[in-house]
């Protein structure tokens, strides 16, 4: 009985249609955490990094242009607790 309930919930969850578009920026190197999340905290000349991106596409030909915004931040933490490294923590907020 328990397994049939779990299977029912999974079937309902996976049967809902979803739609999305790929979020990308022309200057992808300015959005390092969305390009490669494995580089979170890898900042050669600083302890933290904060940034943002904004894209306004087709504003001259559409009344409602595509707008994409992102904020990101990451940092190296626990540098003094690990002998040979650090822990990288980061977050990205996207709006499309």
Buried (B, 14 or more C-beta within 10 A) or exposed (E): EEEEEEEEEEEEEEEEEEEEEEBEBEEEEBBBBBEEEEEBBBBEEEEEBEEEBEBEEEEEEEEEEEEBBBBBBBBBBEEEEEEEEBEBBBEBEEEE
